[in-house]
Amino acid sequence: MIIGNSKYHFPLEDILADIDAYNISNKMKTKPNKSLSKVLLDYYLHDSNKRFLTFINTYSFTDENSEKVSLFQERVEEVTSLEYVKTWPANDVLKKYKKHDYTQAELTALGNAFLSYMREQVMKELEKPLNTKVLSISFDAVEVSWESNGNPAETHYKIAIFDEKNILVEQSEWTSGLKVKFENLAPFTPYIVKGKVKVKGLDNIETDWHPLNRFFPAGSNHIFPLFRIFYNKAIEFERSSK
């Protein structure tokens, strides 16, 4: 392992210090009226347990000319490009430790090691949505809302509806919001809400489906059995009359 191994001049203390510095800098930009001492206190009390997730979610770059957004993995690939390194100010630091001229293969290996380490850390920090609520909008539509559960801004969520046999019925697109809507569900039919979470900048980092809630469109639990009986009887009558 390269990261965290002082033998490779990449100790864990360095990467934690760099990531915290980047996160704190961003926090100060979004809250310019807060003093540095308050920003530091807030970060280390509330945000440092999500430092890697916060870093990946915010470490992106928007080109002013093309408006193209480079997300985390693309940025790592950019800064480990041989052409980039040749003009990079940190090249002076690299020269201090290198025994020969770097090759693109070596730089790519370094970038991949960094990506692998970040994926591992982020997976430890991702949390399933919290306090999921299901609001019946009509007999066949519901609105599902949830809380971030400490995941930082730009964390993406996907919510899905499963039937009682655990078969996927419908799922949302990935969203950084905290609310989605589902329509054309079978009225008075039990469903299970599940959710998964991923970071914005790495598509291959996502959690498994987490069960979040149970519901049925329209009505409340105490009137559900009665409605279900009427609904089933109506279906039977419709079939028998054909």
N, C-alpha and C positions, 0 to 999 in steps of 0.2 A: 504494500500500500504506500502510495507516494504522499498523500495528504495526511498530516498528523505525524509524519516520520521525519524527525530532525535531520536524519541522514541525507534527505533530499532537499534540505533548506526550505521546507514547506511545512513548518510546525503548525499544529492546530491553533495555537494562540494567535498566530499571524492572520489566519483566515477569519477567525472570530472577530478580531480587532478590525479588519478591513470591512467585513460585512456590517458590523455594528456602526462603524463610522459612516458607511453609505446610508444605512437606514436612518440614523440620527440626522444626517444632513437633509434627507428628504423630509423628515418630520419637521425640521426647522423651516423648510421652504413652505410647507403647508400651514404652519402655525407661526408666522413671522413675529407675532406680538408676544409670544412666550419666551421667557428667558431661557438661556442654555441650561441652567441648573434644573428648571422645571421640566424641560424636554428630556434631559438625561434621567431624571427621577421617574418620569412617566414611562419612558422606554424600558428601563430596567425593572420596573415594577409590573408592567402590563404587557409589553410587547416582545421582550427578549426571548420568551419561550416559543416565539414564532419567527425568529430572526431569519431563518433560511427561506421560509415561505414568503415572508415580506420582501426579502431581497429579490427572489425570482419574480414575484408579481410586479415589482416596480423597475427591475433592471431591463428596461427597454429603451429604444431610441427612435425618435421620429425625425426623419430627414426633412428639413425645411423646404427643400425644392420639390421632391417627389411625394412628400407626405407618407412615404412608406414606413411602416412600423417594424422594426427589427426586435423580435422577442428574445428571450434569454438564450436559447440554444443557438440562434443565428448570431447573436452578439459574441458568444464564446467562439464560434467558428471564425468570425471576423477578426477578433483580437489574436487568434492563433494562426492567422494566415501569415505565410513567410514574408509577403510583400508588406503587410501591415507592421510586422515586428521590425523590419529594417528601418522604418521611419518612426517607430514608437519611442517616446522618451525613455521608457523603462528598458530599452535595449542596453543602456549603459549598465543597468543592474544585472541583466542577463549575462553580459560579457564578464562580469566579475566571477561567475561560477562556472561558465562553460569551459570545456576542454577542447572543443572544436566548433566549427560553424554549425549552427542548427540546421536540420533538414525539415521539410514540411511534414514528413512522417513523425518526427520527434515532437513537433509542435502539436500535431493532431492528437498524438498519444497523450500529451499533457492536457489538452482540452477535453479529451474523452474521460480521463481520470477525474478531472474537476467535475464534469457533468455527472459521472457515476456517483461521486461523493455527494453532490448536491441532491440528486434524486433520492439517495438513501436517507439523507437528513430530512428532506421535505416530507417523505412518506411517514416519518415519525410524528410530524407536526400537524398533518391534515386531520381535521375533526369533522365528524358527520354533522349535518344540520341539527339544530336544537329547537325544541318547543314547536314542532310542526303542527299547524292548524289546518283543518279542512272545512271550508265554508261552502254549503250547498247554494248554488246560484239558481238552479232550476231542477226539474226532475231528472235531467240527464247531464248536468254540468256542475263542476265544482272548481273552487279556487283554493290552491294549496299555498300556504305561506310558511316561512320558517325564519329562525334566527341564525346568524353566522357562526355562533358558538366559538367566537374568538378568532376565526379565520380572518385574515386581513382583507382589505378591499381588493377587488379584482380576482379573488378566488372564484372559480366557476363551479356551478352546481347543475346537476341533471336529476330531475324528479321523474319517477315512473309510477304507473298504476299496474298492479298485478291482481289476478283473480285469486280465489281461495285455493286453487290448485297450483299457485305460484307460477302461473303462465303470464308473461308480459302482455298487457293489453295496449298500453300507450305510454310514450315517454316524451319528455320535453327536449328541446335543444339545450345545449350548454348555455348557461346564463350567469352573469355576475349579479343579477338581481336577487330578490328574496321572495318572489311570488310568481306562480305560473297558473294557467287555467287549462282545464281539460273538459272537452265537450263530447257529446254523443256516447255517453256511458249508458249502460243498462240501468234503468231506474230500480231502486230498492234491491240492489244486488251488492253483497259485501265485496269490498275491495281492500287491498293493502297498498299503502303508499311507501315507496322506498326511494332512497336518494343516494347519489354518489358525488364525490368531490374531486376536483383537480385544480392544478395551478394553471395560470394563464399561459405561461411561457413554455411549458413542456407537455405536449399532448399525450405522451406515454406514461405520465404519472397521474394515476387516478385510483381512488379507493374502490373496494367492492360495493355492491348494493347494500345499504343499511336499511332495515325495516324502521319506519318512522311513525306510522299511524295506521289505523283501520277506519273504514267509513263505508257508507252507502249513500248514493245520491238521493237527496230530498228526505225530509222527515228527521226525527230524532230517535234515539235508541228505544225509548219506551213505546213508540207508535210503529216502529219498524215491522214487528211480526204481523200486526193487523194489516198494514199496507201490503206486505209481501203476499199475504193470503189472497187479498183482493186482486193484486196484480197477476198472480199465478192463475187464479180462476178466470180472469179476463183472457189470458193467453190460451187456456184450455178451451174456453168458449169459442174464441176466434178460430182455433184449429178445427174444432168439431163442426163448425158451421160451414167449413169449406167443402 
